[in-house]
């Protein structure tokens, strides 16, 4: 019943978003993106009250016997992890939009359908991942090592030379589907003579979907390191995803200022990876995990803004 109610609520929010407030294609302004970002973060935060109520009255299965307070903290921790790891995804999305020259007024529609697909893919990955860990406990060590490896790759890897137009996914897509060279408004497909042809907008959508799946391979094990409670993992994940569109437009003009954030994200991944590996030796309290994650991200954001402000001051003529 609660699962159904949550899914219906998500669907309603998506319909209101695209069907009411963003029915017409338009460029999302910074002011509009800021307002929506505040709304989604507030909405996700207030949902923690519902989480507390749900676990007080045992309205969902509680295989880990979590107290309402622990359930609330676990949900918030999962939400912050997912939201923070998604920031790295936003950098890649911005790169894809730029490479294909997608106007800002069409980007919201692409992100809407991209996030709708992400919800479906992540639901399957969450259920499957939680099932595997609960059924085969030794997999938690595999996930832990994988997160440590991902943290290392995040520290040493650079996407500066990445061009999505030359990537394997786009080239494969072109081989199986005719793609026009020019945009056709906000249409994903157009009919030319008797053939149905995909537009560059559809190609971008597919690249974003693939990108989200790749990032979900990192973020979902990270949340499973905090808890294997399927309802908490699912709700925290989806709540974070719902706010990604507005966050993208909010950060799109300021992404260069967060050049050191990926170091914090790497530390977060390394921390949750170690938490997984050590889970049978020492259980790190969820409240401690939440504190470490918030402090780590705050340091990365603060240092990035400090360096950005210092660079701007140095470049300003005296």
N, C-alpha and C positions, 0 to 999 in steps of 0.2 A: 504493500500500500504506500509506504513512504517512498520507496524507489520510484513508483509510478508518479507520485505527486511531484517529486523532484524533477523528473524528466519532463513532465508537463510544464512545470514552472520554467525550465530552461527553454523549451520550445516557444512558450508565450513571450518570453523576454526577447528571443531572436526575431520573432514575427513583429513585435512592436518596434524593435530596433530598425529592421530593414523596411518593413511595410508601412510604418507610420512616420518615423523621424528621418529616415534616409531613403525614402522611396525614389526621389529624384537624384540623379547623379550630380554630385557637387564636391568641390574641394573642401575637405575638412579643415577648418581654421584651428589655430592653436588654442583659441578661447573655447571653441566647441569641444576639442579633444580633451582639454583640461577638465571641463565640466563633466564629460562622460567618464574620464578616468577617476575622478573623485567619486562619481556615482557608483561605478563598478566596485571600487575598493571598499566603499562604505557598505554596499550591498553584501559583498562577500564577508565583511567583518560582522555585520549584523546577523548573517546566517549562522554564525557561531552560537548565537543564542538559541536558534532552532536546534542546532546540534546538541546543546546541553539539555534541552527539553526532550529531545528524542531519546537520549540515553538515560535520562531520569525515569522515563516511562517505558523503557525497553521496547521501543517501537520498531527496532531492527535487530537482527541477530548480532550478538555481542560475544563472539567466540573467545576474545581475549579478556573478557570480564573487565572492561575499562570502566572506571568511574566517570560520571558526567563531566567532572572537572578535567580529567585526563583526556577524555574524548575531545573536549573543546580545545585544549592546548595542542593536541595532536593534529586536529583539523587546521588550526592556524599555522602550525609549523609546516605542514604539507603545502598549504596555500602559499606561504612565503617562499619555500623552496621552488615550487613550480613557477611562480611569478618571476623570481630572480633568474632562474635558468632560462626562462623564455626570452629574457632580454637579449641573450646571445643570438637567439633565433631571429629576433627583430633586425639585427644587423644584417643577416643574410637575406632576409626578405627585402630590406631596403636596397641591397645590392642587386637583387633580381629585378625589382621595379625599375631601377636606374638603367640596368643593362638593356632592358627591352623598351625603355622610354615610355612607360605607362604613366599617363597624366594622373595627378592626385585625385581628380574627380571620379576616376574609375577604380581607384585602389580600394576604396571601402567595400565595393561589391565583391571584388576578388577575395578580400580578407574574410568577408562574411561567409562565403561558400567554403573557403579554405578552413575556417574554424568549425563549420558544420561537419565537414569531413573529418577534422581532427577529433571532434567529440566521439564520432563513431569508431575511429581507429583506436583511440585511447581507451575507450570502454572495453573493447575486445582485449587489448594488451594488458589492462589492469586486471581484469577477471582472470585471464590466462596466467599472468605473472604471479598473482596472489595464490592461485591454485597450485602452481608449480612449487612455490616456496613452502606452502602448507603441506604439500604431498611429499616433496623431496627437499628436506631441510638443508641438505648439503649444498644446494644451489645458492644459498645465501652467501657462501664464500666465493662462488664464481661471480655473482653480482658485485660483491665487494671489491674483488680484484679488478673487475671491469671498470668500476667507478674510479679506482685509483689510476688505471691506465688512461681513462678519459681525462682525468684531472691533469695528468702529465701532458697529454696531447694538447690540451687547452693552453697550457703554459708555453709550449714550444711551437705550436702551429700558427700559421698566419694565413688569412684569407685575402690578403691584399691583391694577389694575382689571380684570384678565382674569377672566371668569366662563365656565367651560367649558359651562355649561348654556345659555348664550345664543350659543354659537359656531356657525359654519356647519356644522361636521362633525356635531355632535349634532343640529342641526335637520334636516340631510339624512338622518341615520340614522333619525330619527323618522318621516320621510316614507315611507321604504321598508320600515320594519320596525315592527310594533307593540311598544311597550315599556311594561311595567307600571310603576306608580308606586311599588311597594313591593318590597323585597328578598324573595326566596324562599330563605332560607338561603344556601348558597354555589352555588346553581344558576345557570347562565347562561340557561337556557330553562325554561319551565314550560308545561304544556298546560292551557289554560282552555277548557272545552267541547271544540269540535273544532279549536281554533286553537292553534298554537304561538306563544307570546309570549316575547319577550326580557325579561330582568330588567335593572334598573339596573346590575347587576354586569357584564353583557355590554356595555352602553353604555360603561361606564368602561374595560373592556378594549379596545374599539375606539378610544377616545380616546387611551389610552396607546400603542397600536400606532402610531397616526398621529403622535403626539408623537415617538416613537422614530425614525420615518422622517425627520421634519423635522430632528431633531438629528443623525441619521446623515449627512445632506447636508453638515453642517459637519465632523463628526469623521472621516469616511472620507477626504475630500480632505486633511485635516490629517495623517493617517497616511501617505497617498500622497506627501506632501511629504517624508517621512522615507525611504521606500523604496517601490518598485513591485513588490517581491518578494511575490507573491500569498500564499504560504504564511505569511510573517511577518506580513503585514497581517491575514490571516484569523485566525491563532492569537492574536495580541495582542488583536484586537478581541473575539473570543469569550471569551477568558479574563477580560477586563474585564467583559463582560456577565454572566458567570456569578456574579460577586460583587455585582451591583447590588441584588438583593433584600435581602441581609443588610446592605449598606451603607445602603439606604434606612431600614431599621428602626433601624440604629445611629445615623443622623444625624437621624431624624425629629423627635426631641425637642430637637435642638441646631442646627437649620438656621438659626435666627435669629442665631446667633453668627457665621455665616460671611457676613455681609452684604457684605464687601469682596472676597470670593473671585472674583466675576465680573470684577473689574478684572484680576486675575491671568490668568483664562481668556482675556480679551480680548487681553492682551499675548502669551499663548502662541499664539493664533490669528494675530495680526499677525506674530509671529516666523516661524511656519511658512509663512505666506503670502509673506513676503519671501524665505524660503528657496527657495520654488518659483520665484518670479519671477527670482531671481538665480542659479538652478541652472546656467545655461549660462555665467555669468560667473565665479562663485566657488562652489565646492562647500564647504558648511559641514560639517565632520566630524560624524558621528553622536554621538560622545562629547561634543562641544561642545553639540550640540542638547539632549542629555539633561541636561547641567549647567544650561543656561539654563532649561529647563522646570522642573527640580526647584527651583532657586533662586527662580524667579518664583512658583511655587505656594506655596513655603514662606513667602515674604514676605507673600502675600495671606492665608494661613491665620494666620500669626503676628500680623499687624496686626489681623485680625478678632477673634482671641481677646483681644488686648490691649485693644481698644476695648470689647469685650463685658464684660471683667472690670472695666474702669474705669467703665463705665456702671452695672454692678451695685453697685460700691462707692459710687458717688455716690447711688444710690437706697436704699442700706441706711441705716436710721435709726441715728444715733450715740447 
